[in-house]
Amino acid sequence: MDILKKTGLLLFISLAFISLNAQDFEKQMKAFETSYAAEAKGEYAIAIQAVSGIYKADSYEINIRLGWLYYVSGRFSDALPYYQKSIELMPMSIEARLGYVNPAAALGNWAQVEKQYQDILKIDPMNTTANYRMGLISYGREDFPTALKYFSKVLNLYPFDYDTAIMVAWSQLKSGKLREAKVMFQKALMIKPGDSSALEGLSMIR
């Protein structure tokens, strides 16, 4: 009889837990729906309030949603802790790291921006966004061989992409690889006929 009582109690607790989870899920869904609708209208304070009302520190979804909402509302410093929490909860998340980059860049925190790109490349060495942006960072530093290394990875994945082709061409030119640069500038012109940047580059080689 005691066993039956214990079994019945466990069953009751299990059903109550399932019911609680179902209610919790419905509450979260409603909050996210309200949040999306408010965001679409540009009512960011309402969107933030809706999700903040169900905040759970251990929820990746809630943290990354709040990170995004604070970012698009222009509250960059407030966005960073939520993206950081998302990264802590899901260390392999590339989307959380790319999300972190947006407010960090808006605040001019370039050291953190570069750190996130480097961390992404440790997880996914062929990530196109991180490689391309690290290429831009290296090019801006006039470290053209390093820029070329990053841009070339992207070009191998997207051989007919204009933005990548033109940056490979300029990186080659600045690295003294004139023959290769000429070929790439010509390729850029095939993708985008009459492109002024490609024509300028060719004029510096001839």
C-alpha positions as CSV (number, residue, x, y, z in Angstrom):
1,M,0.0,0.0,0.0
2,D,2.9,2.4,0.8
3,I,4.4,1.7,-2.5
4,L,1.1,2.6,-4.2
5,K,0.9,5.8,-2.3
6,K,4.4,6.8,-3.2
7,T,3.8,5.9,-6.8
8,G,0.6,8.0,-6.8
9,L,2.5,10.9,-5.2
10,L,5.3,10.7,-7.8
11,L,2.8,10.6,-10.6
12,F,1.0,13.7,-9.2
13,I,4.3,15.6,-8.9
14,S,5.2,14.6,-12.5
15,L,1.9,15.8,-13.9
16,A,2.1,19.0,-11.9
17,F,5.6,19.6,-13.3
18,I,4.4,19.0,-16.8
19,S,1.5,21.4,-16.3
20,L,3.8,24.0,-14.9
21,N,6.2,23.7,-17.8
22,A,3.3,24.0,-20.2
23,Q,2.1,27.2,-18.5
24,D,5.6,28.5,-18.5
25,F,6.0,27.8,-22.2
26,E,2.7,29.6,-23.0
27,K,3.8,32.6,-21.0
28,Q,7.1,32.7,-22.8
29,M,5.5,32.4,-26.2
30,K,3.0,35.2,-25.4
31,A,5.9,37.4,-24.3
32,F,7.9,36.7,-27.5
33,E,4.9,37.3,-29.7
34,T,4.2,40.6,-28.0
35,S,7.9,41.5,-28.3
36,Y,8.0,40.8,-32.0
37,A,4.8,42.8,-32.7
38,A,6.2,45.7,-30.8
39,E,9.6,45.6,-32.5
40,A,7.9,45.6,-35.9
41,K,6.2,48.9,-34.9
42,G,9.5,50.3,-33.6
43,E,8.2,50.2,-30.0
44,Y,11.4,48.9,-28.5
45,A,10.6,49.8,-24.9
46,I,7.5,47.6,-25.0
47,A,9.3,44.8,-26.8
48,I,12.0,44.9,-24.1
49,Q,9.5,45.0,-21.3
50,A,7.6,42.0,-22.6
51,V,10.7,39.8,-22.6
52,S,12.1,41.2,-19.4
53,G,8.9,40.2,-17.7
54,I,9.8,36.5,-18.1
55,Y,13.5,36.8,-17.7
56,K,15.5,33.7,-16.7
57,A,19.2,34.0,-16.4
58,D,19.7,30.4,-17.7
59,S,17.7,31.0,-20.9
60,Y,19.8,31.5,-24.0
61,E,16.8,32.5,-26.1
62,I,15.7,35.3,-23.6
63,N,19.2,36.7,-23.3
64,I,20.0,36.8,-27.0
65,R,16.5,38.4,-27.6
66,L,17.2,41.1,-25.1
67,G,20.7,41.7,-26.5
68,W,19.2,42.3,-29.9
69,L,16.4,44.5,-28.6
70,Y,18.7,46.7,-26.6
71,Y,21.0,47.0,-29.6
72,V,18.3,48.0,-32.1
73,S,17.0,50.5,-29.6
74,G,20.4,52.2,-29.4
75,R,21.2,51.1,-25.9
76,F,24.5,49.5,-26.8
77,S,26.0,49.3,-23.3
78,D,22.8,47.5,-22.1
79,A,23.0,45.0,-25.0
80,L,26.5,43.7,-24.2
81,P,25.8,41.9,-20.9
82,Y,22.9,39.9,-22.5
83,Y,25.1,38.8,-25.5
84,Q,27.9,37.9,-23.1
85,K,25.5,35.8,-21.0
86,S,24.3,34.1,-24.2
87,I,27.9,33.2,-25.0
88,E,28.4,31.9,-21.5
89,L,25.3,29.7,-21.9
90,M,26.2,28.5,-25.4
91,P,30.0,28.8,-25.8
92,M,29.9,27.4,-29.4
93,S,27.3,30.0,-30.5
94,I,28.4,32.0,-33.4
95,E,25.2,34.0,-33.6
96,A,25.7,35.3,-30.1
97,R,29.3,36.4,-30.9
98,L,28.2,38.1,-34.1
99,G,25.4,39.7,-32.1
100,Y,28.0,41.0,-29.5
101,V,30.0,42.6,-32.2
102,N,27.2,45.0,-33.2
103,P,27.0,47.0,-30.0
104,A,30.7,46.6,-29.3
105,A,31.5,48.2,-32.7
106,A,28.9,50.9,-32.1
107,L,30.7,51.8,-28.9
108,G,34.1,51.7,-30.6
109,N,35.3,48.8,-28.6
110,W,37.4,47.4,-31.4
111,A,39.5,45.1,-29.2
112,Q,36.4,43.2,-28.2
113,V,35.2,43.2,-31.8
114,E,38.4,41.6,-33.0
115,K,38.3,39.1,-30.1
116,Q,34.9,37.9,-31.0
117,Y,35.9,37.4,-34.7
118,Q,39.0,35.5,-33.6
119,D,36.9,33.3,-31.2
120,I,34.5,32.6,-34.0
121,L,37.3,31.5,-36.3
122,K,38.5,29.1,-33.5
123,I,35.1,27.5,-33.7
124,D,34.6,27.8,-37.4
125,P,37.8,28.6,-39.3
126,M,35.9,29.1,-42.6
127,N,33.3,31.4,-41.3
128,T,32.7,33.9,-44.1
129,T,31.6,36.9,-42.0
130,A,34.5,36.6,-39.5
131,N,37.1,36.1,-42.2
132,Y,35.9,38.9,-44.3
133,R,35.7,41.4,-41.4
134,M,39.1,40.3,-40.1
135,G,40.4,41.0,-43.7
136,L,38.9,44.5,-43.5
137,I,40.6,45.1,-40.1
138,S,43.9,43.8,-41.4
139,Y,43.6,45.9,-44.5
140,G,42.9,49.0,-42.5
141,R,46.1,48.4,-40.5
142,E,47.9,48.1,-43.9
143,D,48.8,44.5,-43.0
144,F,48.0,43.5,-46.6
145,P,49.5,39.9,-46.6
146,T,47.3,39.1,-43.5
147,A,44.3,40.7,-45.2
148,L,44.9,38.6,-48.3
149,K,44.9,35.5,-46.2
150,Y,41.5,36.2,-44.7
151,F,39.9,37.4,-48.0
152,S,41.2,34.4,-49.9
153,K,39.4,32.0,-47.6
154,V,36.1,33.8,-48.4
155,L,36.9,33.9,-52.1
156,N,37.4,30.2,-52.2
157,L,33.9,29.8,-50.9
158,Y,32.3,32.5,-53.0
159,P,34.5,32.9,-56.1
160,F,32.0,35.2,-57.9
161,D,31.4,37.6,-55.0
162,Y,32.3,41.2,-56.0
163,D,33.1,42.5,-52.5
164,T,35.5,39.7,-51.8
165,A,37.1,39.8,-55.3
166,I,37.8,43.5,-55.2
167,M,39.4,43.3,-51.7
168,V,41.5,40.3,-52.8
169,A,42.6,42.4,-55.8
170,W,43.6,45.4,-53.7
171,S,45.3,43.3,-51.1
172,Q,47.3,41.6,-53.9
173,L,48.2,45.0,-55.4
174,K,49.3,46.4,-52.0
175,S,51.3,43.2,-51.4
176,G,53.2,43.7,-54.7
177,K,51.5,40.8,-56.4
178,L,50.8,42.7,-59.6
179,R,50.1,39.8,-62.0
180,E,47.6,38.2,-59.6
181,A,46.0,41.6,-58.8
182,K,45.5,42.3,-62.5
183,V,43.6,39.0,-62.9
184,M,41.5,39.8,-59.9
185,F,40.6,43.3,-61.0
186,Q,39.6,41.9,-64.3
187,K,37.4,39.3,-62.5
188,A,35.8,42.1,-60.5
189,L,35.0,43.9,-63.7
190,M,33.3,40.7,-65.0
191,I,31.1,40.6,-61.9
192,K,30.5,44.4,-61.9
193,P,31.2,45.9,-65.4
194,G,32.6,49.4,-65.3
195,D,33.4,49.3,-61.6
196,S,35.5,52.4,-60.7
197,S,37.5,50.6,-58.0
198,A,38.6,47.8,-60.4
199,L,39.4,50.3,-63.1
200,E,41.5,52.4,-60.7
201,G,43.4,49.3,-59.7
202,L,44.1,48.3,-63.3
203,S,45.3,51.8,-64.1
204,M,47.9,51.5,-61.3
205,I,49.3,48.3,-62.9
206,R,49.5,49.2,-66.5
